[in-house]
């Protein structure tokens, strides 16, 4: 058993790789999505539109922070929140933190889906 384990360890060393594979990283596929500023901007617009529609239909803002910003007015509060989101995205791009922008895109896609669900619930309740 010990000999078999030693053989497995020996076979996984870098120099034990086939010659056509230059490094172990070449074996691992990179499937992380590419960041997209265009997608980020589109999601921000969709978030504003769906939030305004939801508020108009009687839905409540789910985030207490955004709810506090909305006390200045629905559109102005959303614009302030989008300026903060754009600042966070710009900072991530500046620091070359591409995964942060990808995470933000996933997050805001979820927010837009949530808003659409809230719109659907409000529309069915009328």
N, C-alpha and C positions, 0 to 999 in steps of 0.2 A: 504494500500500500504506500509506504514511504517513497519507494522508488518511482512509482507511478506519479505521485504528487511532484516529485523533483523533476520528472520528465515534462510535466505540464508547465511548471515554472520555467524550465529551460526553453520550451517551445514558445513562450510568450515574450521572451526577450526581444528587444528591437533588432538585434543582429540575426534573429531567427526568422525574420519576415522574408517573404519571397522577394527576389531582386526587383520585380516590377513595381513593388510598393516601396516608396522612398522613406516614408515615416508612418508611425502609427496613426497620426492625425489624418492621413490620406484615407484610412479605412473608415473613419467615422464621418457619416454624412452630415453636412451643415444644413439643417432644415429650419433654422431660425429665420422668421420672415424679415424682409428688408424694411427699414423704416421709410415712411412716406410722409413728407410734409404736406403734399396735396391732399392725401387722405385725412390727415389731421385737420386741415382747414375745412374740408368738406364736412367732417364730423362735427366741428364746432358750429357750422351754419345749421346743420340738421338738429343739433342740440337746442340751439336758440329757437328755431322754428317749432320743433315739437314741444318744447317747454311752454312757449307762448300759447300754442293751441291747447295744450293740456290745462294750463291755468285758465284760459278762456272758457273751457268746458267745465271747470269746477274742480280740477285735480289740485292737490296740494304739493308743494315742493318737498321732496324727500330728504334733502340735505339741509341741516339746520344752518350751516354756514351760508349756503346760497339763499336760503329762506331769509336770513338776516340781511343779505345784500339786496334782496327783492323789496325790502321796506323802502328803499329809495325810489322804487318804481320797477315794474317788471322788466322793461327793456333796459333801463340804465343798470339795474342790478345784474342782468345777464351780460351786458357789455363789460362791466367790471370783472365778472368772473371769467370771461373769455380773455380779457387782457392778462389776468393772472395765469390762465392756462397757457396762453401763447408765450408768456415770459418763462414759464417752466419748460416748455418745449424748446424755446430758443436757448435757454441755459444748457439743456441736455445736448443740443446740437453743438453748441460752443465747446462743451467739454468732451465731445465725441462719444457720448453715451447713447449709442444707437438703440440699445435695448430699452432705455427709458421712453424713447419716442414710440417704439413698438408697443410697450406696455400702455402708454397713454392712448394710443389708437384703439387697443383692445378695450380699455376702460370706457372710452367715450362711445365706442360701438355698443357696449352694454348699456350705457346710459340712454342712448337713442332708442334701443330696443325696449328698455324700461318705459321710456316716455310714450312710445307707440302702444305698449300694453295699457298704460294708464289712459291714453286717449281712447282706446277700444273699450275699456271698462266704463269710462264716462259716457261714451257715445251709446253703449248698450243700455245704460241706466236711464237715458232720456226717454 
